[in-house]
Every structure is written in structure tokens, then in C-alpha cells.
Amino acid sequence: MDRTFFITSVTAQRRPIFQRVATADLLVEVFLGYRQQGKYLLHDFVIMPDHFHALITPAPEISLERAVQFIKGGFSFRLKSSLPVWQGSFTNHRIRDDEDFEQHREYIRMNPMRAGLARRVEDYPHSSASGEFALDPMPPGLKPLLDYRETPA
């Protein structure tokens, strides 16, 4: 399994549009709606004032670019803003193994605390760390790092 990615997308001009609860709630709805449609597996996410991070695995027939287009485009369409909503691109990191997955999951969980937006990860409502959202588990195909100090039996 080499189709799990950590993605980040930033709002146009880094405008803090997600400080409005209704706007952040709308992005959560978009994340969960496309997950429910089977466009991708959603493992974790956080919506910060001017960007989001997510761990996703696109469906086999959907490219990463298309999966992000669903999220960004779907949100923009629903928001009906006359202003540009997103920067034109996004960043991604292909998850290599279970350790890499857990490191990025922890980054997502801790992001609101590092930014001073919450005292505990569970207190930030627009994060999967709140425990309020149905998510997909880590893909089973991610391999653990081998410990080369151990020899196979």
C-alpha cells in the first residue's frame, strides 16, 4: 500500500477563514461526505484557521490530485465565495510505513495545541483528535520499519 498521504492545503492569502465555526464545520462536512462516498479513506485531519492537514488514502481509481480536488473544490462550491478560497496547490508526503503514519498522525493531533488554540487535543472541535468523527484505521498494507539488529529466525 503506497497510496496513503499526508496533505496540507492553505487558504488564499492565508486568510483565516476557518476561524468562523460555520466555515470550519462546512469543511468537516466536505471531508466526511466524500469519505462516505468512498472517494478516499480519511484517517485523520485538523482544520486550522488558514489551512488543513489530513491523512488520506484515495480510492484505487482516484488519483491523489483528484481526491484533493474533491475536498478543495467541493468546499469552495458549497461556500459560494466570490473571493478565491485556496492557494492553487497543495503539499503532500507519501506515507512510507506505520511509523511514518503515526508521526504524521501525532503532528495533526498536536497542531492546535502548538498554535495555542487548545489546551488539550480533545478540546479542539475541528480535529479528528476530538473523537467526534468516524475515521478509517491505518491501512493494513503499511509496513513496519525493520529492525536490522534482529536476525530472522
C-alpha positions in Angstrom: 0.0 0.0 0.0 1.7 3.2 -1.2 -1.3 5.4 -1.6 -1.6 7.0 1.9 -0.7 10.6 2.0 -0.3 13.5 4.5 -1.7 16.5 2.7 -1.7 20.2 3.5 -3.6 23.0 1.8 -3.6 26.7 2.6 -6.2 29.3 2.1 -5.7 32.1 -0.5 -3.5 34.8 1.0 -3.6 32.7 4.2 -6.9 34.3 5.1 -8.1 32.8 8.4 -11.5 31.8 7.1 -11.7 28.7 9.3 -11.8 30.9 12.5 -15.6 31.1 11.7 -17.1 27.9 13.2 -19.7 27.6 10.4 -16.9 27.7 7.8 -14.8 25.1 9.6 -17.9 22.9 10.1 -18.6 23.1 6.4 -15.1 21.8 5.6 -15.6 18.9 8.1 -18.9 18.1 6.3 -16.9 18.0 3.0 -14.2 15.7 4.4 -16.8 13.3 5.8 -19.1 13.5 2.8 -16.5 12.4 0.3 -15.2 9.8 2.7 -18.8 8.4 2.9 -19.0 8.4 -0.9 -15.8 6.2 -1.0 -13.6 8.8 -2.7 -10.9 8.2 -0.1 -10.2 6.8 3.3 -9.9 9.5 5.9 -7.5 8.6 8.7 -7.0 11.9 10.5 -7.5 15.7 9.9 -7.2 19.1 11.5 -8.7 22.4 10.3 -6.6 25.3 11.4 -7.6 29.0 10.9 -5.9 29.2 7.5 -5.1 25.7 6.4 -5.8 22.0 6.9 -3.8 18.8 7.3 -5.2 15.3 6.6 -4.1 11.7 6.3 -6.0 10.2 3.4 -5.8 7.1 1.2 -7.5 7.8 -2.2 -9.8 5.1 -3.6 -7.9 2.8 -6.0 -9.4 4.5 -9.1 -8.9 8.1 -7.8 -5.6 10.0 -8.0 -4.3 12.0 -5.1 -4.9 15.2 -7.1 -8.5 14.2 -7.8 -9.1 13.4 -4.1 -7.8 16.8 -3.0 -9.8 18.4 -5.8 -12.9 16.9 -4.3 -12.1 18.4 -0.9 -11.0 21.9 -2.1 -13.4 22.2 -4.9 -16.3 20.7 -3.0 -15.7 23.1 -0.2 -15.4 26.1 -2.5 -18.6 25.2 -4.3 -20.5 24.9 -1.1 -19.0 28.1 0.4 -20.1 30.2 -2.6 -17.5 32.8 -2.0 -16.8 35.5 -4.6 -13.2 35.5 -3.4 -10.5 32.9 -4.1 -10.6 30.3 -1.3 -7.4 28.3 -1.7 -3.9 28.6 -2.8 -3.6 26.9 -6.2 -1.6 23.9 -5.0 -1.2 21.6 -2.0 1.7 19.8 -0.4 1.8 16.1 0.1 4.0 13.4 1.7 3.6 9.8 0.8 3.4 7.7 4.0 6.1 5.1 3.9 5.3 2.8 6.8 3.4 2.6 10.1 6.0 4.7 12.0 5.7 7.5 9.4 1.9 7.2 9.6 2.0 7.6 13.4 4.4 10.6 13.3 2.1 12.4 10.9 -1.0 11.5 12.9 0.7 12.9 16.0 1.6 16.1 14.1 -2.1 16.5 13.2 -3.3 15.8 16.7 -0.9 18.3 18.3 -1.2 21.1 15.7 -4.0 23.1 17.6 -2.0 22.9 20.9 1.2 24.0 19.3 -0.7 27.0 17.8 -2.2 27.9 21.2 -5.8 27.1 20.0 -6.5 24.4 22.6 -5.1 23.2 25.9 -5.9 19.5 25.2 -6.1 17.8 21.8 -9.6 16.6 22.6 -10.8 20.2 23.1 -10.3 21.3 19.6 -13.6 20.7 17.7 -12.3 20.7 14.2 -9.8 17.9 14.5 -10.2 14.1 14.3 -8.5 14.1 17.7 -11.7 15.4 19.3 -13.1 11.8 19.0 -16.3 13.1 17.4 -15.8 11.7 13.9 -15.9 8.3 12.3 -12.5 7.7 10.7 -10.7 4.9 8.9 -7.9 2.9 10.6 -4.4 2.9 9.4 -4.2 0.9 6.1 -3.1 -2.6 6.7 -0.5 -2.5 3.9 1.8 -0.1 5.7 4.9 -2.0 6.7 6.7 -1.5 10.0 10.4 -0.5 9.8 12.6 -3.5 10.1 15.0 -3.5 13.0 18.2 -4.7 11.3 19.7 -5.6 14.7 17.4 -8.5 14.9 18.0 -11.5 12.7 15.1 -13.5 11.3 14.6 -17.0 12.9 
